[in-house]
Amino acid sequence: MDEQDYEYYEARAKDVKLDDITSSQQNADILERLRDDDPDFTYISITDETYDGSDLFLREGDNLGWLGYFFGRSKQVKELYIYDLPDNLKMDEFFGGLGHNRSIQQLYIYTDLGESLQSLGPLLRNNGSLRDLTFSGFNIGLQCARNIGSMLGQQCSLKCLNFEETNLGDETFVEIATALSKQPQIEELNLSTSNIGRNGCVALGNALDGMRNPNLATLDLGYNDIDDEDLHALVAGLINCHNLTSLYLHGNELITGVGLRSLSTLLQSDNCCLEHLDVERTNMDNDGVVVLSAGLSRLPTLKKLDLANNRIGDLGLQALVGGLGSCNLLEELYLSSNMFLGSIIGMRSLGTLLQRTNMQSLFLSDAVNDGGLQCLVDGMANCCRLKTLALSYNNSITAVGLRSLSSLFRSERCSLCNLLLLHLDDNGAVALADGLIGNKSLKTVEFSRSGITERGWSAFSKLLCDTSSVNNTYLSNHTLEKIGGYGVHAMPSDDIVEYLQLNRVSQKNAAIRKILDSHPDIDFEPLFQWKLKFLPLVVTWLENAKRYLDYVKESNEVFQRRQVSAVYKFVRGMPLLTVDGYRGQKMTDTQSKKRKFDQTS
């Protein structure tokens, strides 16, 4: 849409009847909100079906020139989703008007726009707000790739470019990679599951290598069948990306130790500042992790490492721990579904690593048994930063292994908040509940399958609210907020649900509420040793407890009787205590006089 056309629409915008230029009332309503710059109208979907008030369904009867004009002048729309366009409508007029827009920040394209894609060039060139461009869910052919390359050839402000399940192919991606060389401002590039091929890897490596001060911070190359040569071709370009903080290579199972040696070269380069490395499901074995660890030892910026679903054993784990020794900023380590069953030295060294780094999350699902867990706990006795420990899908962990966690739970330095398990039976529940006595950090014990019966749930119930005495209720666990997980068999009993709810609402007041609920007739005899000094505190505690009557479903009248009864019992006990004290003192005096008489006679 050139300036002459735009001025034509501008002059007639106030008088045009929206019903005359749209095919439906919903489309007319959308244009009205665009025309009026409705501040709540921030995203629009162009689709072949209408699901809500933001869905624009184009068909015959919609004037695309007017649609483009109102889109172009909008100052409120931030997100535009293009799902489907009719084949019988020429979209150039619409995209021409859209090119005048300055507010859209995110553009998502889920269909092949054909030659109309080039009409989006002015939007990229003129809209300084556009940050995110996504192509997803359709096969990008060679001509479409050329159109995208032509569009990307425009000077633009894009920060994030995504190709999701677009089956780019080797030759096709070369067109896009060549255009990317002119976009050094891009910070995030997602090519996951895009089949970029050998030539695509070479082209991308060359594009990155040729950029001057590229801003690329996140690169996702997951599930692209990348092999050793592909990775080698990429590394030269990646070394030039001094701002790269996240690299995803997951699902590329053709990478061997040779490719990992190239990756290790990147990690050891002077300007490498990677914080997140994902090499999950890359078929890595002990030899491979030894090679990778050499590079990790020179990467002090690392915060998150994903090595799950590989073939790493005890020797590999030992090498990994050695490589991570200088990664003091490491916060998350994913080691699930490796071959650590029977690992002794590796697990103990891993526990020691937890004490030396800033590790907050450790994932060991389907990777460890009782012996390994015991060694891990032995090594992490003084760990004070770990927040999440994931042990899901470890069917080899029994009550013996869970019992070993008690030393961690009872440590004054324990900060663990989340424990993730798979299967828990009565013995495991009892071991876990006993180990958690006195723990004040754990908030979640989650499991998806449960063999727990009344015996196991009773152990958790007693942990949360021991009703044997007021003091034991006070000393119960008021920190746990979730026990169990999903599915009927992993859901706790009603009393446990109630106690957990109390803990979630307020840990500070949970003890008071549990005492009120469990002890309608409070025994104050244990306080008699302090005599009347404690009476004001008793009165104050009862007065404060009045605020929680809604929870115990008790009326003010009933509670007042409880107050009077408690104070009466407390005061009534004092004379008896005084009499007992007087008699005891008289007997002591008599015995003393008798001893003196015996000594003088």
C-alpha positions in Angstrom: 0.0 0.0 0.0 1.7 3.2 -1.2 1.2 6.6 0.3 -1.5 7.6 -2.2 -3.6 4.5 -1.3 -3.0 5.1 2.4 -4.2 8.7 2.1 -7.3 7.5 0.3 -8.3 5.3 3.3 -7.2 7.9 5.8 -9.6 10.5 4.3 -12.6 8.1 4.4 -11.9 6.2 7.6 -14.3 8.3 9.7 -17.3 7.8 7.4 -16.8 4.2 6.3 -19.5 1.7 7.5 -17.7 -1.3 8.9 -20.6 -3.6 8.0 -20.1 -2.7 4.3 -16.4 -3.8 4.3 -16.5 -7.0 6.3 -18.1 -10.4 5.8 -19.3 -10.9 9.4 -20.3 -9.1 12.5 -17.3 -10.4 14.4 -14.9 -9.1 11.7 -16.7 -5.7 11.9 -16.3 -5.7 15.7 -12.6 -6.4 15.3 -12.2 -3.5 12.9 -14.1 -1.2 15.3 -11.8 -2.1 18.1 -8.8 -1.5 15.8 -10.2 1.9 14.7 -10.9 3.0 18.2 -7.5 1.8 19.5 -9.0 -0.3 22.2 -6.2 -0.6 24.8 -7.4 -4.2 25.8 -7.2 -5.4 22.2 -3.5 -6.5 22.0 -3.6 -9.7 19.9 -5.4 -10.9 16.8 -5.5 -14.3 15.1 -6.3 -14.7 11.4 -7.8 -18.2 11.1 -10.3 -20.4 9.3 -12.4 -20.8 12.4 -13.5 -18.4 15.2 -12.9 -19.4 18.8 -13.0 -16.0 20.5 -13.5 -12.3 19.9 -9.9 -11.9 18.6 -10.2 -14.4 15.7 -10.5 -12.8 12.2 -12.0 -15.2 9.7 -11.4 -13.8 6.2 -13.7 -14.7 3.3 -15.4 -13.1 0.3 -16.9 -9.8 1.4 -13.9 -8.6 3.4 -12.2 -5.6 1.9 -8.6 -6.4 2.4 -7.5 -2.9 1.7 -9.5 -1.5 4.6 -8.4 -4.4 6.8 -4.8 -3.6 6.0 -5.3 0.1 6.7 -6.9 -0.5 10.1 -4.2 -3.0 11.1 -1.5 -0.5 9.9 -2.8 2.4 12.0 -3.3 0.4 15.2 -1.2 1.4 18.1 -2.4 -1.3 20.6 -2.0 -4.7 18.8 1.2 -6.4 20.0 0.8 -9.9 18.7 -0.5 -11.2 15.3 -1.1 -14.9 14.5 -1.6 -15.9 10.9 -3.0 -19.5 10.9 -4.8 -19.7 7.6 -5.6 -17.6 4.6 -8.2 -18.3 1.8 -6.7 -19.2 -1.5 -9.2 -17.1 -3.5 -8.2 -13.8 -1.9 -5.1 -11.7 -2.9 -3.5 -10.7 0.3 -1.0 -8.1 -1.1 -3.3 -5.2 -0.2 -3.7 -6.4 3.3 0.0 -6.9 3.9 0.7 -3.6 2.2 -1.4 -1.8 4.8 0.1 -4.0 7.6 3.5 -2.6 6.6 2.5 0.7 8.1 2.1 -0.8 11.6 4.5 0.3 14.3 3.0 -1.6 17.4 3.3 -5.3 16.5 6.0 -6.9 18.6 5.4 -10.6 17.8 4.4 -12.1 14.4 3.6 -15.8 14.2 3.1 -17.4 10.7 1.6 -21.0 10.6 0.9 -21.2 6.9 2.7 -20.7 3.6 2.0 -17.2 2.4 3.6 -17.7 -1.0 4.7 -14.6 -2.9 2.7 -12.5 -0.4 5.5 -13.1 2.1 7.6 -10.5 0.4 5.0 -8.0 1.1 5.9 -8.3 4.8 9.3 -6.7 4.0 8.1 -3.1 4.8 6.7 -4.3 8.2 10.2 -5.6 9.2 11.9 -2.6 7.8 9.6 0.1 9.2 8.4 -1.4 12.5 11.0 -0.8 15.1 8.9 -2.7 17.7 8.9 -6.1 15.9 11.0 -8.4 18.1 9.8 -11.9 17.5 9.1 -13.7 14.1 8.0 -17.4 14.1 7.4 -19.8 11.2 5.8 -23.0 12.5 3.8 -26.1 11.4 4.3 -26.2 7.6 6.9 -27.3 5.2 9.1 -24.5 3.9 10.0 -25.1 0.3 12.8 -23.6 -1.7 10.8 -20.7 -3.1 9.3 -19.9 0.3 12.8 -19.9 1.8 13.9 -17.5 -0.8 11.0 -15.2 0.0 11.9 -15.4 3.7 15.5 -14.7 2.8 14.4 -11.7 0.8 12.3 -10.4 3.6 15.1 -10.9 6.1 17.4 -9.0 3.8 15.6 -5.8 5.0 17.2 -3.9 7.8 15.1 -4.8 10.8 14.9 -4.9 14.6 14.2 -8.6 15.0 15.6 -10.2 18.2 14.1 -13.6 18.0 13.7 -15.9 14.9 12.0 -19.3 15.2 11.5 -22.1 12.7 9.5 -24.8 14.5 8.8 -28.2 12.7 9.1 -26.6 9.2 11.3 -29.3 7.6 13.6 -26.7 6.1 15.9 -29.2 4.4 19.5 -28.7 3.4 19.3 -26.5 0.3 16.4 -24.6 1.6 18.1 -23.5 4.9 21.2 -22.3 3.0 19.0 -19.5 1.5 17.9 -18.5 5.0 21.3 -18.8 6.6 22.8 -16.5 3.9 20.2 -13.9 4.8 20.9 -14.3 8.5 24.4 -13.0 7.9 22.9 -9.5 7.6 21.0 -9.8 10.9 23.7 -9.6 13.7 21.2 -8.0 16.1 19.3 -11.4 16.4 19.6 -12.7 20.0 17.6 -15.9 19.7 17.6 -18.4 16.8 15.4 -21.6 17.1 16.0 -24.2 14.4 14.8 -27.3 16.4 13.5 -30.2 14.3 14.1 -28.3 11.1 16.4 -30.8 9.2 18.9 -28.1 8.3 21.4 -30.7 6.9 25.2 -30.6 6.3 25.2 -27.7 3.9 22.8 -25.8 6.2 25.3 -26.3 9.1 28.2 -25.1 6.9 26.1 -22.0 5.8 25.1 -21.2 9.3 28.6 -21.5 10.6 29.9 -19.3 7.9 27.1 -16.7 8.5 27.9 -16.5 12.2 31.7 -16.4 11.5 31.3 -13.5 9.1 29.2 -11.4 11.4 30.7 -8.5 13.2 29.9 -8.6 16.9 26.8 -10.9 16.7 24.3 -10.5 19.5 23.2 -14.2 19.3 22.6 -15.4 22.9 20.4 -18.5 22.4 20.8 -21.1 19.6 18.5 -24.2 19.5 19.7 -26.9 17.1 17.9 -29.8 18.8 16.8 -32.9 16.7 18.5 -32.0 13.5 20.5 -35.2 12.9 23.7 -33.2 13.4 26.9 -35.4 13.2 30.5 -34.8 14.0 31.3 -32.9 10.7 28.2 -30.8 11.0 29.2 -29.8 14.6 32.8 -29.0 13.5 31.4 -26.7 10.7 29.3 -24.9 13.3 32.0 -24.4 15.9 34.0 -21.8 14.0 31.0 -19.6 13.8 29.9 -20.2 17.4 33.4 -19.2 18.6 32.7 -15.8 17.1 29.4 -15.5 19.1 30.8 -13.9 22.2 27.3 -13.3 23.7 26.2 -16.9 23.3 24.8 -18.1 26.7 22.5 -21.0 25.7 23.3 -23.8 23.2 20.8 -26.7 22.6 22.1 -29.8 20.8 19.7 -32.3 22.3 18.4 -35.2 20.3 21.4 -35.3 17.9 22.4 -38.9 18.4 25.0 -39.0 15.6 27.5 -36.9 17.6 30.5 -39.0 18.9 33.6 -38.2 20.8 35.1 -36.5 17.7 32.3 -34.0 17.5 32.4 -33.5 21.3 36.1 -32.6 20.9 35.1 -29.8 18.5 32.5 -28.7 21.1 35.1 -28.8 23.8 37.2 -26.4 21.7 34.3 -23.9 21.8 34.0 -24.3 25.5 37.7 -23.6 26.0 37.7 -20.6 23.7 38.7 -17.3 25.4 35.4 -15.5 24.9 33.0 -18.4 25.5 30.4 -17.4 28.2 28.0 -20.3 27.9 25.6 -20.6 30.8 23.3 -23.3 29.5 24.4 -26.4 27.5 21.9 -29.1 26.5 23.4 -32.3 25.1 20.5 -34.5 26.3 19.9 -37.7 24.3 23.1 -37.5 22.2 24.1 -41.1 22.8 27.1 -39.9 24.9 29.1 -42.6 26.7 32.0 -42.5 29.2 34.6 -41.7 26.6 32.4 -38.9 25.3 31.9 -37.3 28.6 35.6 -37.4 29.3 36.2 -35.3 26.2 33.4 -32.9 27.1 34.6 -32.6 30.7 38.0 -31.2 29.4 36.0 -28.3 28.0 33.7 -27.9 30.9 36.7 -27.4 33.2 37.4 -24.1 31.4 33.9 -22.9 31.5 33.3 -21.1 34.9 30.2 -19.3 33.6 28.2 -22.6 33.3 24.9 -22.5 35.3 22.8 -25.3 33.7 24.0 -28.6 32.1 21.7 -31.3 30.7 23.2 -34.7 30.1 20.0 -36.8 30.6 19.2 -39.9 28.5 22.7 -40.8 27.6 25.0 -43.8 28.4 27.2 -42.4 31.1 28.4 -44.8 33.8 30.3 -44.5 37.0 33.7 -43.7 35.4 32.1 -41.0 33.2 30.4 -39.5 36.2 33.7 -39.3 38.0 35.2 -37.5 35.0 32.3 -35.2 34.8 32.5 -34.2 38.5 36.2 -33.5 37.9 35.4 -31.2 35.0 32.7 -29.4 36.9 34.9 -28.7 39.9 35.6 -25.1 38.7 32.0 -24.4 37.7 31.1 -22.6 40.9 28.0 -21.0 39.4 26.4 -24.3 38.4 22.8 -24.3 39.5 21.0 -27.1 37.6 22.4 -30.5 36.6 20.3 -33.1 34.7 21.6 -36.6 34.8 18.4 -38.7 34.5 18.3 -41.9 32.6 22.0 -42.7 32.6 23.8 -45.8 33.7 24.6 -45.0 37.3 23.0 -48.1 39.0 25.8 -49.5 41.2 27.7 -46.2 41.0 29.6 -45.7 44.3 32.6 -43.5 43.8 30.9 -41.3 41.2 27.8 -40.7 43.4 29.9 -39.9 46.4 32.0 -37.4 44.4 28.8 -35.9 43.0 27.5 -35.3 46.5 30.8 -33.6 47.3 30.4 -31.4 44.2 27.0 -30.2 45.5 28.8 -28.7 48.5 31.3 -26.8 46.4 29.0 -25.3 43.8 25.9 -23.3 43.7 23.8 -26.3 42.7 20.1 -25.8 43.4 18.5 -28.6 41.3 19.7 -32.1 40.7 17.8 -34.5 38.4 18.6 -38.3 38.8 15.4 -39.9 37.6 15.8 -43.5 36.4 19.5 -43.5 37.3 20.2 -44.5 40.9 19.4 -47.3 43.5 19.7 -47.5 47.3 23.5 -47.8 47.4 24.0 -44.9 45.0 21.5 -42.7 47.0 23.3 -43.5 50.2 26.7 -42.6 48.7 25.2 -39.4 47.3 23.8 -38.4 50.7 27.1 -39.2 52.4 28.9 -36.8 50.1 26.3 -34.0 50.5 25.9 -33.9 54.2 26.7 -30.2 54.4 25.0 -29.2 51.2 23.2 -25.9 52.0 22.0 -24.7 48.5 20.1 -27.7 46.9 16.4 -26.9 46.5 15.2 -29.7 44.2 16.1 -33.4 44.1 14.4 -35.4 41.4 14.5 -39.2 42.0 11.5 -40.1 39.8 11.3 -43.5 38.0 13.9 -45.1 40.3 12.2 -48.3 41.0 15.3 -49.6 42.7 15.0 -47.1 45.5 13.4 -48.7 48.6 12.8 -47.7 52.2 16.5 -48.3 52.8 17.5 -45.6 50.4 14.8 -43.2 51.6 15.9 -43.7 55.2 19.4 -42.5 54.3 17.9 -39.1 53.4 17.2 -38.5 57.0 20.7 -37.2 57.7 20.2 -34.6 55.0 16.7 -33.7 56.2 17.9 -33.2 59.8 20.9 -31.2 58.9 20.7 -27.6 60.1 22.0 -26.5 56.7 19.4 -28.4 54.7 17.6 -26.1 52.2 15.9 -28.8 50.1 12.3 -27.7 49.1 11.2 -30.3 46.5 11.6 -34.1 46.5 10.3 -35.9 43.4 9.7 -39.7 43.5 7.8 -42.2 41.5 6.6 -45.0 43.6 6.1 -45.0 47.4 4.8 -47.9 49.5 4.1 -48.1 53.3 7.7 -48.8 54.3 9.0 -45.9 52.1 6.3 -43.6 53.5 7.2 -44.4 57.1 10.9 -44.0 56.4 10.4 -40.7 54.8 8.0 -39.4 57.5 10.4 -40.4 60.3 13.3 -38.8 58.5 11.4 -35.5 58.1 10.8 -35.0 61.8 12.3 -31.7 62.7 12.9 -30.6 59.0 11.8 -27.1 58.2 12.8 -26.7 54.6 11.0 -29.4 52.5 7.7 -28.1 51.0 6.9 -30.8 48.4 7.1 -34.6 48.3 5.7 -35.6 45.0 5.1 -39.0 43.5 2.8 -40.2 40.7 2.2 -43.8 41.8 1.5 -44.9 45.3 1.3 -48.3 47.1 0.5 -46.5 50.4 -2.2 -47.9 52.6 -3.6 -46.5 55.9 -0.3 -47.3 57.7 1.7 -45.1 55.4 -0.7 -42.2 55.3 -0.9 -42.4 59.1 2.9 -41.8 59.3 2.5 -38.7 57.2 -0.5 -37.6 59.3 1.4 -37.9 62.5 4.3 -36.0 61.0 2.0 -33.1 60.1 0.0 -33.1 63.3 1.1 -35.3 66.3 -2.0 -35.1 68.5 -0.5 -37.0 71.5 0.1 -33.7 73.3 -0.1 -30.0 72.8 3.7 -29.8 72.7 4.0 -32.5 70.1 1.4 -30.8 68.0 3.4 -27.6 68.2 6.6 -29.4 67.2 4.9 -31.1 64.2 5.8 -30.3 60.6 4.3 -27.0 59.5 6.4 -26.6 56.4 5.2 -29.3 54.0 2.6 -28.1 51.5 2.2 -31.0 49.1 2.4 -34.8 49.6 1.5 -37.1 46.7 0.8 -36.2 43.1 -1.5 -37.0 40.3 -3.9 -39.9 40.0 -6.3 -41.5 42.5 -3.6 -43.8 44.0 -1.3 -40.9 44.8 -3.8 -38.7 46.6 -3.4 -38.3 50.4 -6.2 -38.8 52.9 -8.6 -36.0 53.9 -6.8 -35.1 57.2 -3.5 -34.8 55.4 -5.1 -32.6 52.8 -6.4 -30.4 55.6 -3.0 -30.1 57.4 -1.2 -29.3 54.1 -3.7 -26.6 53.4 -3.0 -25.1 56.8 0.7 -25.1 56.1 0.2 -23.4 52.7 -2.0 -20.7 54.1 0.5 -19.7 56.9 3.3 -21.7 58.3 3.5 -19.1 61.2 0.0 -19.8 62.3 -0.4 -23.4 61.3 0.6 -24.6 64.8 -2.1 -22.5 66.5 -4.8 -23.8 64.2 -3.8 -27.4 64.6 -3.7 -27.1 68.4 -7.2 -25.5 68.4 -8.5 -28.2 66.2 -6.9 -31.2 67.9 -7.0 -30.1 71.6 -10.4 -28.7 72.6 -9.5 -29.2 76.3 -5.9 -27.9 76.6 -3.8 -29.4 79.5 -1.9 -26.6 81.1 -0.3 -28.7 83.9 3.1 -28.8 82.1 3.2 -25.0 82.6 2.8 -25.2 86.4 6.5 -25.3 86.9 6.7 -21.6 86.0 3.8 -20.9 88.4 1.8 -17.7 87.9 4.5 -16.2 85.6 2.9 -18.0 82.7 -0.7 -16.9 83.3 -0.5 -13.7 81.3 1.0 -15.6 78.4 -1.8 -18.2 78.5 -4.4 -15.4 78.4 -2.6 -13.7 75.5 -2.3 -16.9 73.6 -6.0 -17.6 73.9 -6.8 -14.1 72.9 -4.7 -14.4 69.7 -6.1 -17.8 69.0 -9.6 -16.2 68.7 -8.7 -15.0 65.2 -8.7 -18.6 63.9 -12.2 -19.6 65.0 -13.4 -19.8 61.5 -11.0 -22.6 60.8 -12.1 -24.7 63.8 -15.7 -23.8 63.1 -16.3 -22.7 66.7 -18.5 -19.9 67.8 -17.3 -17.0 70.0 -19.5 -18.2 72.9 -18.0 -21.7 72.8 -14.5 -20.3 72.6 -15.2 -17.9 75.6 -16.2 -20.9 77.7 -12.9 -22.6 76.5 -11.0 -19.5 77.7 -12.7 -19.4 81.0 -12.2 -23.1 81.6 -8.5 -22.9 80.6 -7.7 -20.0 82.9 -9.8 -21.6 85.7 -7.8 -24.9 85.4 -4.5 -23.0 85.4 -5.4 -20.9 88.5 -7.0 -23.9 90.2 -3.7 -25.8 89.9 -1.7 -23.1 91.6 -3.0 -23.7 95.3 -2.4 -27.4 95.0 1.1 -26.7 93.7 1.6 -24.2 96.6 0.3 -26.8 99.2 2.6 -29.4 97.7 5.5 -27.0 97.8 4.7 -26.0 101.4 4.5 -29.6 102.6 7.7 -30.4 100.7 9.5 -27.5 102.3 8.3 -28.4 105.8 9.5 -32.0 105.4 12.9 -30.7 104.2 13.2 -28.5 107.2 12.2 -31.3 109.6 14.7 -33.7 108.0 17.4 -31.0 108.3 16.7 -30.4 112.0 16.8 -34.1 112.6 20.2 -34.4 111.0 21.6 -31.6 113.2 20.1 -33.2 116.3 21.7 -36.6 115.4 25.1 -34.9 114.9 25.1 -33.2 118.3 23.8 -36.2 120.3 
